[in-house]
Amino acid sequence: MRARTGLLTLVSGAFILLASAKADPPAVPAVPAAPLTVPPAVPRTATTGTAPQRYRGTLAEFDGPFLTLTLAGKKTVTLGMTTQTRIVHNRALMLGDLQAGSYVGVAALKGADGKLRALGIRVYPASMAGQGEGAYPIDPANPMRLLINGAIGGTTPGGAGGVVTVVFHGGIVAAGAPCIGRAAQGGCSGGAEIQFARGVPIIAIEAGDTAQLLPGATLNVSAAPDATGTLVATSVTIERDAPPPKPTP
């Protein structure tokens, strides 16, 4: 714009109006602005090669890009969510819900009488059938604590619980020896009858989705930083659904 009426110049802190010349003032070269670094509006995929951090708590809020957990001691942590975040839903079952052929993992304790007693049962998706199959110790300090991965052969309700039969492939054993160990090519085939007491948890592990991320749900989350340092959830397990809303009086 041509200054034809006047030019304001600051002298000793006061403004003085000076007559302007008819010629245009010399152009002042534009100084390029420094680029602004704006944090991403949504988190990026977590970087690989970083040890995951684990958090367990109650979901306080989920708005799509981020979820906030309330941890022990009423501390909170906010974690990013991306399309790469794996969501798993745990659904509680009863003994009668177990179907023959379903692939399960049973944590069991072998007693002095030789009987196996279930500590917990996990029902896996069909896509996981065969993974970790066999019967083997899971606690180096206690060889009587076993994990038995295989297919449900049958269930027999009775008394305050029942019996679960699991069939599996194991390792290579001597002729006539019980089938044990992890499944191996040319290995044995066996089965185990496991005593089930009422109250032992039976959990079906299923694919979950964001519609199940409701305030009050209990979550177990693995997270790692993305390229900006934002913690991003790599997997979310919904261990317990949010309680139903209270009826309006």
N, C-alpha and C positions, 0 to 999 in steps of 0.2 A: 504494500500500500504506500502511495506517495504521501510524504508529510508536507502538506501545503499550508497548514495553518500554524503549526508550531511543533517544537520538539522539546520534550521534557528532559532536562539534565539534572542529575543529582549533584549538588555542590554543598559540601559541609552539612549534609543532612537536610537541606532545604531544596524545594523544587522551584526553578526559575524558568519562566517562559521566554524562549528566544524566537526571533523571527526566523523562518525557514528559508532556505535557498530554493530556487526553482528547479535545480538539478536533483535527480534522484540520489539518495545516499548510497554509498558503495554497498554492494551485496555482501552479507556475512555468510561465509561458507557454513553449511549445515553440518553439525557434529552427529555422526551416527550414534543412535542410542544403543547402550549395551543390551545384549539379549537377556531376557528374563528367564530364569529357571523356575518353571511352574511344576509343582508336584503333581503326579498323575491323579486324575479324579477317581480312578479305580486301581486296585492293586494289580501288580503284574505277577506272572507265574513265578513261583519260588525257584531260586537257583538250586542246581544240583550240587552234590558233594558237600553239603553242609549238614552237620548232625542235627536231627530234628529236635525241637523243644516240645515237651508234652504238657498239656494243660487239662485239668478235669474240673468241671464246675457246672454251675447252673446258668443257662442262657438268660441273659438280661435283655438283650435287644439284637435283632437281625434286620438290617435294612437293605440287603442285597449285596453290596460290595463289602460290607463289614459285619462281623458279629462281635458282641461283647459278652464275655463270661464273667460271672462273679465266682471268685475262687475262695478257698478257705481263708478265714480271717477277714472276709468281706473286701478283699482286694479285687480289682477288676483288670482285665486285659482285653484289648481290642485286636482282632485278627482279620486280615483280608480274606476274601473268598474269590475264587476265579472259576472258570469253566473246567479247570483241571482238578479242582478239589473233589476228592472221592468222598461220598456220603454213604455211610452204612447205618442201617437201622436194626436194633436188637428188639425182637418181639418175644415176649414170654409165652411159653407153651405149657401144656399139661402132659402127663405121661400118655394119655389117650390120643394126643395129637400126633404122636410119632408114627410115621408111615414106613412100612417095610420098604427097604431099598434106599431110604434117605441116607445120605452120607453124614456121619456124625463124628464128633470127637468127644470122648468121655474121659474126664479126669477121675481116676479111681484109686482107692487105697486098698492094698492087699493085706488082709488081717492074718493073725497067727493061725487061724483055722483054714487059711488058703482061699477064703471067699473074697471077692472083689465088691467093694462098696463105692457107689458113685458119689463124687464130690460136686460134679457139675457136668452138664451135657450141652454141647454146642451143635446145632444143626446147620450145616454149611449149604451154600447154594450148589446146585447140580454142577455148575462149572468148576467147582473145586474138588469134585470126586477124585479120589486117588492121591490127593496131595497129603504127604506125611503119613501114608497108610502104614499100619502095623501096630504093635503093642510093645512099648519100651518105657524105661524109667524116664521121668522128667525132672527129678530132683537128685543131683549127685549125692546129697547128704542123706537121702532117704530112698533107697532102691525099691521100697515097697510102694512108692507113689508112682503110678503109671499113667501113661496116656495111651488110649486105645482108639485109633482112627479106623473106621470101616463103615460098612453099611448095616442099617438096622435089619436084623433077621427076624425080630418079633418082640412083642412086649406082653407081659403077663401081669395085669394088675392084681393086687392082693394085699390084704391087711392095711398097714399104714404106708403103702408104697407099691412095690411090685418088683419085677425082674425085667431087665432089658438085655436082649441078646444082640451082640455085635459080631459080624463075620468080617474077616480081613485076610489080606495076604501079608506074610511076614518074611523074615530072613531065611537063610539056609541053616537048617538045624539037623542034628543026627536023627536017624530013623527011630521013630517011636517017641521022640522028645516033644514036649509041648511047643506049639508054634509061637515064637516070640520074635522080636526085632523088627526093624524097618523092612518094608516090602522090597524084595530084590528079585531080579530075573532068576527063575528056577527055584524061588523060595517056597516056603510052606504055605498052606492055607489053614486057617484056624478060626476059632470062634471063642467068645467069652460071654459068660452069664454074669451079669452085674446086678447086685442088689441096689434097688432104688428106694430111698426113703422119702416120705412126703416132706416137702420144703426144699429139697435139692433143686437148684435152679436149672431149668431147661430153656435155652435161648436159641431162637432161630435168627441167624445172621442173614439179613436181606439187603438188597439195594435200597437206599433211601433217597429222598429228594428234599429240596429246600422248603416245600410246603410243610414238612414235619419240624422245621426249625422254629418252634414257638416258645415264647418266654415261659420259663419254668422247666423246660426239658433239661435233663442231665446229659452233658456231653463230655466226650473224651477226644481231645484234639491234638493232632501232630502238626507242627508249624515250622516253617523255615523262612529266612529273609528273602525278599526279592532283590532286584538290582538296586532299588532305592533304599534298602534297609528295612522296609515295611515287613512285618511278620505276616506271612500268608499261610493259611491252613492248607496242608496237603491232603489230610484225611480227617473226617469228622465222623465219630461214632455216636449215634444217639442211643445211649444206654437205657434211658428211661424217658418215656413220652411226657410232655407237659401235662399237668393235671387238668381235668376238664374244668371249664369255667363254672363258677358258683352260680346257682340259679338266682334270678332276680326275685327279691321278696315281693 
